[in-house]
């Protein structure tokens, strides 16, 4: 009796910062599921509640092409049926306010990933642009425990290193850097110290190495973001903590029209001179210019995987990096 070969691992993007509701850019790039930021980073509870409702309605529409991801099994199902898995994510905890009971409420609505801070300080701790570099707050420790209990993934991508390190040590489940690179390769403010990367891996978590220029750049106009430099970050993280803790977090937008992203592009340029401002001064402020020229949109995702193969990672390793590692960690967090 013949045995059917095992299905390849799904392809999972650790972070897509904006979607207009059309799964086609991700589907065309072979992406099985993505952690999509379904709110603005600064929205309050009411506007976020409405946004999650809008996404629920969109996903439930006949022929939407989406599958809402509530468990890791939903990603496997999306792969089998040819739909795109929507992992509802936030890039701040603003909608929680100071009320821990909201964690379970938003989980019931489908929230599965949340970042403890954006660039600034939150009630949980300091973001990466806070010069004081304070760590996890008392509320932050309670929030980590509640997110662990409920089953919402903890994202530390925009946290300062001390907050990220302390959150990883406080967590009883895997935590994530869904889109962050290594300071040891490029000393950008959004990248993380090796100590932080080690702490995330120690939880069983995954580091989503990014092609995005804010992280995949040495700070000089002569060296724009490249896939070769992305592979350097991937190799550094793999050598530091092992391939089993390595993923991909592009920080793409997934849109029918890239002009839809201009509001967010302008916000990052004007509000954050340390990241968006300096990058826009070097390369302009168009969406495609934030990524390597070969991969301006999610539709070119296979080229990211090919760059890893060309960089010396084996086929099995690329499968794990492309989605298998995220899937394993999601199982541990979501149950």
LUMMAR-971129 format. One record per residue: x, z, y of N, C-alpha, C in turn. Coordinates in steps of 0.05 Angstrom, whole numbers, plus 5000, padded with zeros to 4 digits. Layout:
<pts>
XZYXZYXZY...
</pts>
This chain:
<pts>
501750004976500050005000501850005025501249825043502849805068502050035087504050115102503650325122503850205150501850255167501950155194504150295210505650135225507750265241506550455262508050665269507150855289506850715316504850795331504450685358506850765376507650595394509750675412508750895431510551055442509651255461508251135485506351275496505051165520507051165543506451005563508050995588506651165608507951365619506751555638508451575663507151525686508451555712507951835722510051985727509752265735508552305762508552105779507352135806506751865818504251825825503251605842501951735865502951695890502051855912499451755925498551515917496051415929494951195912492351195908490850985894488250935908487550675910484950605922482750585901483350665876481250665856481350435837483150245842483450005825485750065805485150075779487250125759489149885754488449645765489849405758492949415763493849525786496849525790498249685768497049905759498250055737497949915711495649815705495149675680496949425678497249275700498949045699501949115694502749355701505449455696505749595669503649595653503849725627503850025628502850145649502750435652500250535639500550715619498350825604496851035621498251205634497051425650498951495673497751605694499351685717498151935729499952105739499252335755498752235783496252205790495452075816494652295835495752295859494952475880492252395890490252565883487452485889486452605915488152745930487452855956489652795976489052826001491152836021492653106018495253106025496753356022495753586040494153516060493453726080490353776080488853666061486053716061485353996052483154096063482154356056480354346031479254566023477654575998475354385999473854376022471454216023472053916019474053816034474653536032475753466004477353645993478453605966476253605945474353785948472053795929470553525930470153415953468853155956470452935943473152945947474852735936474752735906474852975894474752995865472052885854469952945869467352835862467352535863468552425884468752135886470252005863472452135855473952035832472352065806470952275803469252315779467252085777465952025799463951805799465251535793467551495805468951235801469751205772470851405760471751385732469351345713467051475719464751455702463251195704463851035724462350775728462950585705460950445695461350255673463550055679465350025661467449825664469549905685469750155691471650245712474550185704475150185678477950155670479550405669478250635676479550895677478651075654480351255646479551485630480651735643478851925649479652175660481252335639483652425646485252575628484752875631483552995611483153285610485053415589485953255570487853355550489753125544491953195530493952995523492652785505490652865489489352675471488052445487487152505511485952295528487952075535490452145537492551945543492851765519492951875495493151725471490751535468488351645474485951485472485951255492486951315517487151095537488950875527491150955515492950755504491650575483490050705465488750555444486550375454485150465474482850305483483550115507485950135517486749955539485750035566484950285570484250385596486750525608486450605633488550745648487851035651489651215642489051495643489551605671487451735682487651865709488252155705490752235712491452525713490952615741488952765746488352855773490453055782491852995805493953165814493753215844494853435853495153505881498153535888498853485913501553535922501653775941499653945940499754205954497654385941497754635948495654825938493754905960493654745982491954816005489054865996487954705978485054745971484555015957486555135944486155395932485855615952487055575976487055795995488456035983487356265987488456515975486656615952484956435941482956515921483756405894484756585877485556495850483356395833480856485838478556395822478056095825479155975847478755695851480355525831482455645820484055495800482455405777480855585765479155515742476955325751475955355775473755175784474754895787477154855799478154585802479054465775480054645757480654555730478154435717475954565720473454475708472654195719473454145744472953875756474853665748476953745733478853545723481753575733482253755751485053785761486853865738489153725736491053785714493953825724494553755749497253805760496953885789498654075798498654155826501454245834502254165857504854225868504654485884506454675880506254935893506654915923508254725932508654685961508854385966508254315990509154046000511854096013512453976035515054016047515254276062513054376072513054626086512554866068512555106079511855336064508855336058508155446035505355496028505055796022502755876014502356156007503956225982504856025967506356075942509356095946510455955967513255955970514155755991516655705993517755526013518055246002517355046019517854766012520854696018521554456011524454386012525454346041523654326061524554296088524654556104523854776091524055036104526955136104528155156127530955216129531655496118529755686119530355956111530755976081529555786065529955776037528956026022526656126030525556356016524456265988523856465972522956395945520056435940519356475915516556505907515356765919512956745930511656985941510257145919509257375927507557535908505157375900503857245919501557075912502456845894504756735900505756515883506156595854507056845849507356935822504656965808502657055823499957075811498856795806499356615824498356345821499656205797502256235793503656125769502356235744501756495743500556615719497756495715496256465736493556355733493556065725495255905736495455625728496355605699498155775690498955785662496455855645494956055653492656145637490555925634489955795657487855595657488655335645491255255649492155005638492454785659493554855682494254655702497254645704498354405703501254365704502354445731504554575732505854665756508054475764507654345787509554145797511254275819513854245817515754375836517354175852516353925853517953705865518753745894516853835910517453875939518154155946518354335926519154615932522154625939522754835955525554895958526754995932529354975930530655035904530155325896530155515914529655795906526855835896524855715910522055735901521755605873522955365870522755225845524055385822526355495827527855645807526255895799525156035818523656285812521056215798519756005806517255925793517755845764519855695759520555625731521055875714522456065725523056305710520656485706518656455724516256615721514156495702514356235697512356095681512756145652510556155638510556185608509955915595509555705611509055435601510955245614511255005603512954805616512154755645514154725663513754645691515054375695514454255718515253975722516553935749518453755749519353615773518253325769515853275778514653015771516052785785517252835808518652615822520852745839523252775827525552895841528052815826530152775842532752705830534752935833537252875827539353075826540953075852541253315864542953345888545853285881546653325856549453275849550152975850548152805849548552515851548152425880545952495892545352435920544352685933545752785953545153045965542953015986540552925977538352895995536653145994535153206015533653456017531453475996530453245986528353245966529453275938532053265934533153285907533753575900534353625875534553895865537353955854538054205858540654305847540554305816542954285804543054295775541854545764542254775778541155025769538155015766536854875785533954845784533054665761534554445758533954265736534154405709536254565706536654715682534354915677533355035698531155235696528555095687528054855699525654705691525854625662528154525653528454445625528154685606529054915615528855155598526055235592524055155608521255205602520055005583521654795576520554575560519454355578520054375604518954195624520453925625519453755644520453485646521253425675523453295679524353205706523752905708521952835726521252555730523152435750525252305741527252185758525851945772526551915798525051735815526651495826525251265829526451035842526151045872524551235882523751245911526251295928526351155951528651165968529251435980527251605984527851875995529652035976529651965951531252115931533451945918532951685917534651495903536451345924537951505939539451395962541551595971543851495980546051675988546051736018544051616032543851676061545251486079546351266068547751066085546150806084545850666107544450416107545750196089548350236083549650036067548950046037547550256029546850296001543850345998542250135999539350175996538650265967536250355963535450445936535850215915536750295892537350095871536650205844536050035825535550115798538150225786540450125793542950225782543350515791542650585815542950865824540951045811538450935807536451085791537551155764538850965750539951015724542151225725543651235747545751445751544351715750542151745765540752005765539652065737538551865724537551915697539752005678542051885679544251955662545252235668545352305694546252575701544352785690541752745693539852945683539952955653540152725639540352715610542852865600545052825614547552965606547353265610545853335631545653625638543753775620541353655614539353805599538353665574539253425569538353275546536053075552536052865537534052655542531252755538530852965522528153065517526753175542528253225563527053335587527053135610527252885604527452675624525052495623523852445647521652255650522052085674519951945683520051765706517751845724518351885750516351935770516851755794515551535795516251325815515651395844513551555848512551605875511551335887510451165871509150915879506450975892505450785908502650755913501650535894499050555886497850365867495450255881495750025894493749925913493349625910490849535916490449245918491949125942492049285964493249185989495249405998497849345999499749546006499349656034497949506051497449606078495749856079494349906057492750156055494450406056496950376049498850606048500050666076499450496096500950526121500550796134498150906132497651166144499551376133499951376106501751576094504651516101505351256102508051176110508751276138506851236156507251316184507451626186505751766170505852056171508652156162509652046140512252136130514452066149514251836163516351766182516251946207513951996217513652136243513752436240512752546217512652836214515152956201516652786186518952886171521452716177522752766199525152616205527352636185527452856170529552906150529252716126526852626121526352446098525352176107522852156115521651906124522951786149523551956168524651856193527351726189529251856175531851746172531851496154529951496135529851256117528651016132526551066148525250846163527250736183528950906195530850806214532850616201533450666176535450506161534250246150531750266140530650046124527849946133526750056155524049986163522050166149519450116155517350296145515250156130515949946115514149806097514249936070511949916055511850046029513949946010514249686008516149575988519049655994519649706019522349776026523250046017521450216007522150475997523150475968523150245956523850225928525950005924527250005901529049775895527649515897529049305906527649045911526348925886527448995862526248895837523649025830523049265842520749425834519249525858517949345874516549435898513849555892512649515869509949615862509849695833507749835824507549905796507549665777506849435787506749205769509449135757511549225769514249175758515349405741513649585732514549815718516349745694515749525679517549465656520449425664520949345689523749315698525249585700523749795705524950065705525850135677524150085658524850145630527249965621527249715630529449535623532049635635531949745659534349845672535550075656533850245645534750465628536150355603534850155591536150025567538849905574538849755597541349635606543449845612542550085620544350295627545350455603544650385579545750505555543950695540541450725550539650895534538550725511538150855488537150715465534150665468533050495450530250435451528550685447529350865428527851115424528051295449530351305461530651465485528951365508528851095511527250985532524251045527523451035502520651105496520051395503521851575498521451855505521451885536523351765549523551785578521051655591520251435581517951285592515351415590515051615572512451755570512351955548513951925527513752115505514252405512516252445530516952715538514752845555513552695573511352805588509052875570508452695551506252745532506653005517509053055507509553305493509153545511510153535535509953765553507053805561505553585566502753615573501153755551501853685526500453825504500854125505503254205512503854495513502454635537502054485559500754605582497754595580496654365571493754335572492354425546493954475525492754565500491754335483
</pts>
